[in-house]
Amino acid sequence: MDIKKILTGPLEENCYVLIKNGNCLVIDPGDDYSKIKEVIGDNNVLAVLLTHSHFDHIGALRNFLTKKSVKIFKKSNTQEKEYEIGEFTFQCIYTPGHSSDSISFYFKEENAMFVGDFIFKGSIGRCDLPTGSMEEMKKSLERIKEYKDDILIYNGHGEDTTLGAEKANNPYFD
């Protein structure tokens, strides 16, 4: 699986396009649809995965809603289970805290987790926005500690990291 990161919008949100054998998934189409479309190229978009519904993560979503063949995965229409779409297999993990609809997508075969604004390198997402909750964030962090240290964490802003690096260095994991 080829993972392409695109910085979108004024908040430099990380949108991801995952490509495998002519098909792709788009994670958090924040803005700048033309940039996203350029990375998609001739690949067939199977689905859009939304880690949460804050404006900076869904600004270009409307461009995908017109395509009936594109499935949208978000907390309100998923369960915490494994999904298979095309050649992509991923697990949905509810990770509220930054927002009540925060969800992470774990691609076990690729050892990759897309977490939106749940975890950042050395920090976590804000919990003081509407539907945010520090108590829920603490529960989500405890839950995510059960996963392997070598998982690559692809977040909604900034640099990628690993779960092990965050367990060792992120003060919110204490």
TISEVEX-478453 format. One record per residue (C-alpha): residue number from 1; residue in one letter; z, y negated, x negated. Coordinates in nm, 3 decimals, decimal comma, always signed. Last residue first. Example, Ala and Ser with C-alpha at 12.3 -4.5 7.8 and 13.67 -1.06 7.14 Angstrom:
REM TISEVEX-478453
REC   n res      pz      py      px
REC   2   S  +0,714  +0,106  -1,367
REC   1   A  +0,780  +0,450  -1,230
***
This chain:
REM TISEVEX-478453
REC   n res      pz      py      px
REC 174   D  +3,172  -0,867  -0,161
REC 173   F  +2,805  -0,867  -0,051
REC 172   Y  +2,811  -1,239  +0,030
REC 171   P  +2,864  -1,323  -0,338
REC 170   N  +2,519  -1,182  -0,428
REC 169   N  +2,526  -1,040  -0,779
REC 168   A  +2,588  -0,664  -0,775
REC 167   K  +2,495  -0,576  -0,415
REC 166   E  +2,208  -0,826  -0,438
REC 165   A  +2,073  -0,671  -0,758
REC 164   G  +2,102  -0,325  -0,600
REC 163   L  +1,909  -0,437  -0,290
REC 162   T  +1,626  -0,555  -0,508
REC 161   T  +1,480  -0,906  -0,529
REC 160   D  +1,180  -1,106  -0,414
REC 159   E  +1,177  -1,479  -0,480
REC 158   G  +1,187  -1,763  -0,230
REC 157   H  +1,167  -1,770  +0,147
REC 156   G  +1,136  -1,502  +0,417
REC 155   N  +1,252  -1,208  +0,210
REC 154   Y  +1,091  -0,907  +0,043
REC 153   I  +1,367  -0,679  -0,083
REC 152   L  +1,256  -0,396  -0,310
REC 151   I  +1,471  -0,088  -0,260
REC 150   D  +1,623  +0,030  -0,589
REC 149   D  +1,984  +0,013  -0,466
REC 148   K  +1,937  +0,271  -0,190
REC 147   Y  +2,055  +0,192  +0,164
REC 146   E  +2,416  +0,214  +0,286
REC 145   K  +2,478  -0,148  +0,182
REC 144   I  +2,251  -0,251  +0,473
REC 143   R  +2,526  -0,171  +0,724
REC 142   E  +2,790  -0,379  +0,553
REC 141   L  +2,547  -0,671  +0,533
REC 140   S  +2,464  -0,636  +0,905
REC 139   K  +2,835  -0,635  +0,997
REC 138   K  +2,897  -0,947  +0,785
REC 137   M  +2,596  -1,120  +0,945
REC 136   E  +2,729  -1,040  +1,293
REC 135   E  +3,057  -1,212  +1,208
REC 134   M  +2,870  -1,504  +1,050
REC 133   S  +2,680  -1,555  +1,374
REC 132   G  +2,347  -1,724  +1,441
REC 131   T  +2,227  -1,756  +1,803
REC 130   P  +2,157  -2,133  +1,750
REC 129   L  +2,175  -2,222  +1,377
REC 128   D  +2,501  -2,199  +1,182
REC 127   C  +2,437  -1,854  +1,032
REC 126   R  +2,210  -1,964  +0,750
REC 125   G  +2,027  -1,686  +0,571
REC 124   I  +2,190  -1,503  +0,284
REC 123   S  +2,237  -1,566  -0,088
REC 122   G  +2,165  -1,455  -0,444
REC 121   K  +1,801  -1,364  -0,381
REC 120   F  +1,779  -1,408  -0,007
REC 119   I  +1,902  -1,174  +0,266
REC 118   F  +1,867  -1,202  +0,646
REC 117   D  +1,599  -1,475  +0,646
REC 116   G  +1,306  -1,234  +0,684
REC 115   V  +1,419  -0,886  +0,576
REC 114   F  +1,109  -0,694  +0,470
REC 113   M  +1,221  -0,375  +0,300
REC 112   A  +1,014  -0,185  +0,043
REC 111   N  +1,056  +0,159  -0,115
REC 110   E  +0,687  +0,227  -0,049
REC 109   E  +0,750  +0,559  +0,125
REC 108   K  +1,062  +0,415  +0,292
REC 107   F  +0,892  +0,113  +0,451
REC 106   Y  +1,194  -0,064  +0,597
REC 105   F  +1,144  -0,345  +0,849
REC 104   S  +1,437  -0,580  +0,906
REC 103   I  +1,533  -0,737  +1,240
REC 102   S  +1,688  -1,070  +1,330
REC 101   D  +1,696  -1,134  +1,707
REC 100   S  +2,053  -1,268  +1,722
REC  99   S  +1,977  -1,513  +1,442
REC  98   H  +2,089  -1,543  +1,080
REC  97   G  +2,348  -1,283  +1,173
REC  96   P  +2,162  -0,995  +1,331
REC  95   T  +2,019  -0,711  +1,120
REC  94   Y  +1,860  -0,459  +1,357
REC  93   I  +1,680  -0,201  +1,145
REC  92   C  +1,326  -0,098  +1,238
REC  91   Q  +1,185  +0,189  +1,030
REC  90   F  +0,835  +0,195  +0,891
REC  89   T  +0,528  +0,419  +0,867
REC  88   F  +0,183  +0,275  +0,803
REC  87   E  -0,125  +0,497  +0,807
REC  86   G  -0,225  +0,382  +1,154
REC  85   I  +0,092  +0,275  +1,329
REC  84   E  +0,396  +0,494  +1,283
REC  83   Y  +0,739  +0,381  +1,392
REC  82   E  +1,082  +0,500  +1,281
REC  81   K  +1,385  +0,409  +1,488
REC  80   E  +1,609  +0,120  +1,580
REC  79   Q  +1,428  +0,033  +1,899
REC  78   T  +1,157  -0,222  +1,945
REC  77   N  +1,036  -0,461  +2,216
REC  76   S  +1,297  -0,739  +2,208
REC  75   K  +1,352  -0,706  +1,832
REC  74   K  +0,993  -0,778  +1,741
REC  73   F  +0,680  -0,569  +1,683
REC  72   I  +0,354  -0,720  +1,813
REC  71   K  +0,060  -0,483  +1,862
REC  70   V  -0,290  -0,610  +1,779
REC  69   S  -0,561  -0,448  +1,995
REC  68   K  -0,536  -0,724  +2,255
REC  67   K  -0,640  -0,993  +2,006
REC  66   T  -0,548  -1,327  +2,161
REC  65   L  -0,188  -1,288  +2,048
REC  64   F  -0,293  -1,291  +1,682
REC  63   N  -0,377  -1,662  +1,659
REC  62   R  -0,064  -1,744  +1,863
REC  61   L  +0,145  -1,593  +1,582
REC  60   A  +0,047  -1,871  +1,339
REC  59   G  +0,374  -2,065  +1,372
REC  58   I  +0,590  -1,752  +1,397
REC  57   H  +0,809  -1,750  +1,087
REC  56   D  +0,868  -2,127  +1,047
REC  55   F  +0,939  -2,159  +1,418
REC  54   H  +1,233  -1,916  +1,419
REC  53   S  +1,150  -1,594  +1,606
REC  52   H  +1,292  -1,320  +1,387
REC  51   T  +1,169  -1,048  +1,148
REC  50   L  +0,835  -1,044  +1,330
REC  49   L  +0,589  -0,761  +1,261
REC  48   V  +0,224  -0,818  +1,352
REC  47   A  +0,011  -0,513  +1,415
REC  46   L  -0,314  -0,326  +1,348
REC  45   V  -0,511  -0,601  +1,172
REC  44   N  -0,842  -0,453  +1,050
REC  43   N  -0,926  -0,554  +0,693
REC  42   D  -1,237  -0,766  +0,637
REC  41   G  -1,040  -1,053  +0,485
REC  40   I  -0,669  -1,032  +0,561
REC  39   V  -0,603  -1,267  +0,268
REC  38   E  -0,846  -1,528  +0,407
REC  37   K  -0,698  -1,485  +0,755
REC  36   I  -0,351  -1,567  +0,622
REC  35   K  -0,476  -1,884  +0,451
REC  34   S  -0,665  -1,990  +0,767
REC  33   Y  -0,358  -1,916  +0,978
REC  32   D  -0,156  -2,177  +0,790
REC  31   D  +0,174  -2,109  +0,964
REC  30   G  +0,458  -1,859  +0,966
REC  29   P  +0,278  -1,529  +1,019
REC  28   D  +0,597  -1,323  +0,977
REC  27   I  +0,471  -0,981  +0,864
REC  26   V  +0,101  -0,897  +0,901
REC  25   L  -0,003  -0,532  +0,902
REC  24   C  -0,330  -0,413  +0,755
REC  23   N  -0,614  -0,168  +0,778
REC  22   G  -0,904  -0,107  +0,539
REC  21   N  -0,737  +0,175  +0,349
REC  20   K  -0,389  +0,020  +0,323
REC  19   I  -0,307  -0,348  +0,326
REC  18   L  +0,028  -0,516  +0,388
REC  17   V  -0,004  -0,889  +0,453
REC  16   Y  +0,317  -1,082  +0,400
REC  15   C  +0,417  -1,431  +0,511
REC  14   N  +0,676  -1,602  +0,292
REC  13   E  +0,783  -1,936  +0,439
REC  12   E  +0,718  -2,242  +0,228
REC  11   L  +0,923  -2,473  +0,452
REC  10   P  +0,623  -2,705  +0,505
REC   9   G  +0,402  -2,419  +0,620
REC   8   T  +0,296  -2,094  +0,460
REC   7   L  +0,340  -1,920  +0,125
REC   6   I  +0,130  -1,601  +0,128
REC   5   K  +0,253  -1,274  -0,020
REC   4   K  +0,017  -0,975  -0,053
REC   3   I  +0,149  -0,619  -0,052
REC   2   D  -0,099  -0,339  -0,134
REC   1   M  +0,000  +0,000  +0,000
***
